């Protein structure tokens, strides 16, 4: 039990090695994982117990760390024995807020990932870069689905963290999905927008699978001056004709994806959301499962 308490991510193979070293026996992988899940539930409690404690967790956060932002939303489902059901939660600790506002660049990367477990859900996260280009987690939220309404919930709370900071040059970078754009327009219309070119390049490659077109796409996306961008686009027009130019026109303004049009006041020309991928999704998932 203590081995699993120290490392809930321990693999079945490692548990078998521990069993053999101590007791000289092996167990089936399926049996080991059932045992591991039982021990995790005994140590940390099940997900149902954790979700029931969320309102109390938010209350304790406000009492012990009053400058933190923590909000838990419940939905009335009209059940006679259980009238309230968890809907969403947003969390950003005071140290994260202060560190972000005082020491990070104005580029915010946002993304959503599916949670594992019996209840599922979506983990929304916001990450920034500090002055040394190191990742700096800002906030996260757990919601039921990834749609415009939930992104609005997330951006509304995120905006409230920075609205009194005196800084206005905020830029949001993520993949190109309608929910994010609509939500930003509704609750944070002053925020600038960037699209992750890694996601754009995948969509581009599906439509134009020729390797040369892929190379030219990145040449245009990474162009740091108008001349380089113009030459790349001329070559793209020559190779792809009207369809490729129509594809780029549908993306929107150039300042959302090509470096030479980015706002220089941000002091960061990143056009991918790699800063989010560098944060271990698995770490966030375990945190969401056991911190409550």
C-alpha positions in Angstrom: 0.0 0.0 0.0 2.8 2.4 0.9 4.5 1.9 -2.5 1.3 2.9 -4.3 0.8 5.8 -1.9 4.3 7.1 -2.8 3.7 6.6 -6.6 0.1 6.2 -7.8 1.4 5.9 -11.3 3.4 2.8 -10.6 3.1 0.2 -13.4 2.1 -3.4 -13.0 5.5 -4.6 -14.1 7.1 -2.6 -11.3 4.6 -3.9 -8.7 5.5 -7.5 -9.9 9.2 -6.8 -9.3 8.4 -5.5 -5.8 6.3 -8.7 -5.1 9.1 -11.0 -6.3 11.8 -9.2 -4.4 9.8 -9.3 -1.1 7.8 -12.5 -1.4 9.2 -14.4 -4.4 6.0 -14.5 -6.4 4.4 -13.0 -9.5 0.7 -12.0 -10.1 -1.3 -11.5 -13.3 -1.3 -8.0 -14.7 -5.1 -7.8 -14.5 -5.1 -8.8 -10.9 -2.4 -6.3 -10.0 -4.3 -3.4 -11.6 -7.5 -4.4 -9.8 -5.5 -4.5 -6.5 -3.9 -1.1 -7.3 -7.3 0.5 -8.0 -8.6 -0.9 -4.7 -5.7 0.5 -2.8 -6.0 3.9 -4.5 -9.7 4.1 -3.6 -8.8 3.2 0.0 -6.0 5.8 0.3 -7.5 8.7 -1.7 -11.1 7.8 -1.8 -13.3 7.2 -4.9 -14.1 9.9 -7.4 -17.7 10.2 -6.0 -16.3 11.1 -2.6 -13.8 13.6 -4.1 -16.5 15.4 -6.2 -18.7 15.7 -3.1 -15.9 17.5 -1.3 -15.3 20.1 -4.0 -17.5 22.8 -2.4 -15.7 22.3 0.9 -12.4 22.5 -0.9 -13.3 25.8 -2.5 -14.4 27.2 0.9 -11.1 26.1 2.5 -9.1 27.7 -0.3 -10.9 31.1 0.3 -10.3 30.8 4.0 -6.6 29.8 4.0 -5.6 31.6 0.8 -8.0 34.4 0.3 -6.4 36.0 -2.7 -6.9 32.8 -4.7 -9.6 32.3 -7.3 -11.8 29.3 -6.7 -15.3 28.7 -7.9 -17.4 25.6 -7.9 -20.7 25.4 -9.8 -23.4 22.9 -9.1 -26.5 22.0 -11.1 -30.0 21.2 -9.6 -31.0 17.9 -11.1 -34.2 17.5 -9.1 -33.3 14.1 -7.6 -35.0 13.5 -4.3 -31.9 12.1 -2.6 -29.3 14.1 -4.5 -30.6 17.4 -5.7 -27.2 19.0 -6.6 -24.7 17.6 -9.1 -21.2 18.9 -9.9 -21.1 21.0 -13.0 -17.7 22.8 -13.2 -14.8 24.2 -11.1 -12.2 26.9 -11.7 -9.0 27.2 -9.6 -6.1 29.6 -9.7 -3.9 30.0 -6.6 -2.9 33.4 -5.3 0.8 32.7 -6.1 -0.1 31.8 -9.7 -2.1 35.0 -10.2 0.6 37.2 -8.8 3.4 35.5 -10.6 1.5 35.6 -13.9 0.6 39.2 -13.7 3.9 40.4 -12.4 6.4 38.2 -14.2 5.0 36.6 -17.3 4.6 37.5 -21.0 1.2 38.4 -22.3 0.8 35.2 -24.3 -1.7 32.7 -22.8 -2.0 29.2 -24.1 -5.3 27.4 -23.5 -6.3 23.8 -24.2 -8.7 21.1 -23.2 -8.0 17.4 -22.6 -10.3 14.5 -21.7 -10.1 13.2 -18.1 -10.0 9.4 -17.5 -12.1 7.7 -14.9 -15.7 6.8 -14.3 -17.0 10.4 -14.6 -15.0 11.7 -17.5 -15.1 15.4 -18.1 -12.8 17.9 -19.7 -9.8 19.6 -18.1 -9.3 23.1 -19.4 -5.9 24.7 -18.6 -4.1 28.0 -19.1 -0.4 28.3 -19.3 1.9 31.3 -19.8 5.6 31.9 -20.4 7.8 33.8 -17.9 10.7 36.1 -18.8 13.0 33.1 -19.2 10.5 31.3 -21.6 9.8 28.7 -18.9 6.2 27.5 -18.6 4.1 29.0 -15.8 0.7 27.4 -15.0 -2.0 30.0 -14.5 -5.3 28.2 -13.9 -7.3 25.2 -14.6 -11.0 24.1 -14.7 -12.9 20.9 -14.8 -16.0 20.9 -16.9 -18.4 18.4 -18.3 -18.0 19.1 -22.0 -15.8 21.3 -24.2 -18.2 23.7 -25.8 -18.8 27.5 -26.1 -20.6 27.7 -22.8 -17.8 26.0 -20.8 -15.1 28.0 -22.6 -17.0 31.2 -21.7 -17.0 30.0 -18.1 -13.3 29.5 -18.2 -12.4 32.8 -20.0 -14.7 34.8 -17.8 -12.8 33.7 -14.7 -9.5 34.1 -16.5 -10.3 37.6 -17.5 -11.2 38.5 -13.9 -7.7 37.6 -12.9 -6.1 40.2 -15.1 -8.7 42.9 -15.6 -7.3 45.1 -12.8 -3.6 44.4 -13.6 -3.2 47.5 -15.7 -2.1 45.4 -18.7 -4.3 45.2 -21.8 -2.1 43.5 -24.4 -3.3 39.9 -23.7 -3.1 37.3 -26.5 -4.7 33.8 -26.4 -3.2 31.0 -28.4 -4.9 27.7 -29.0 -6.0 25.4 -31.8 -8.6 26.8 -34.2 -11.9 25.8 -32.7 -15.1 27.7 -32.9 -15.9 27.4 -29.2 -12.8 29.4 -28.2 -13.4 32.2 -30.7 -17.0 32.7 -29.8 -16.4 32.6 -26.1 -13.6 35.1 -26.3 -15.7 37.4 -28.4 -18.5 37.3 -25.8 -16.5 37.6 -22.5 -13.1 38.9 -23.5 -13.4 40.8 -26.8 -10.2 42.9 -26.2 -8.0 39.8 -26.2 -5.9 39.2 -29.3 -5.9 35.8 -30.9 -3.3 33.4 -32.3 -3.8 30.0 -33.9 -1.5 27.1 -33.2 0.3 26.5 -36.5 1.0 22.9 -35.6 -2.8 22.3 -35.8 -3.2 24.4 -38.8 -0.4 22.5 -40.6 -2.1 19.2 -40.0 -5.3 20.5 -41.5 -3.3 22.0 -44.4 -1.5 18.7 -45.0 -4.8 16.8 -45.3 -5.9 19.2 -48.1 -2.5 19.6 -49.7 -0.5 16.5 -49.1 2.5 17.4 -51.3 5.6 17.7 -49.1 6.7 21.0 -50.9 3.4 22.6 -49.9 3.9 21.6 -46.3 7.4 23.2 -46.3 6.1 26.4 -47.9 3.3 26.6 -45.3 5.9 26.7 -42.5 8.0 29.1 -44.4 5.1 31.5 -44.5 4.0 30.9 -40.9 7.6 31.5 -39.6 8.3 34.5 -41.8 9.6 37.3 -39.6 9.5 40.0 -42.3 7.1 40.9 -45.1 9.6 40.1 -47.9 10.0 36.4 -46.7 6.3 36.1 -46.2 5.5 37.5 -49.7 8.0 35.1 -51.4 6.5 32.1 -49.6 3.0 33.1 -50.5 3.9 33.7 -54.1 5.4 30.2 -54.3 2.3 28.7 -52.6 0.0 30.5 -55.1 2.1 29.1 -57.9 2.0 25.5 -56.7 -1.5 25.4 -55.3 -3.3 27.9 -57.4 -6.7 29.3 -56.2 -7.6 26.5 -53.7 -4.6 27.1 -51.5 -5.2 30.9 -51.5 -8.8 30.3 -50.6 -7.7 28.0 -47.7 -5.5 30.8 -46.3 -8.3 33.3 -46.7 -10.6 31.2 -44.6 -8.2 31.2 -41.7 -8.7 34.9 -41.1 -6.3 37.8 -40.5 -2.6 37.1 -40.9 -1.8 38.4 -37.4 -3.3 35.2 -36.1 -0.8 32.8 -37.6 2.3 34.4 -39.3 5.1 35.8 -37.2 5.8 39.0 -39.1 2.3 40.3 -38.2 2.4 39.5 -34.5 2.1 42.2 -31.9 5.7 43.1 -30.9 4.6 44.3 -27.5 3.9 40.6 -26.5 7.7 40.0 -26.8 7.0 36.4 -27.9 6.7 35.2 -31.5 5.6 31.7 -30.7 3.0 30.4 -33.2 2.4 27.0 -31.7 0.9 25.8 -28.4 4.0 23.7 -27.5 4.0 25.5 -24.2 0.9 23.5 -23.3 2.2 20.2 -24.6 5.3 20.6 -22.4 3.1 20.4 -19.3 2.5 16.8 -18.5 -1.2 16.1 -19.1 -0.9 13.1 -16.9 0.3 15.2 -14.0 -2.8 17.4 -14.3 -5.1 14.4 -14.4 -3.6 12.9 -11.3 -3.8 16.3 -9.6 -7.5 16.5 -10.5 -8.1 13.1 -9.2 -6.4 13.3 -5.8 -6.0 16.9 -4.7 -9.6 17.1 -3.5 
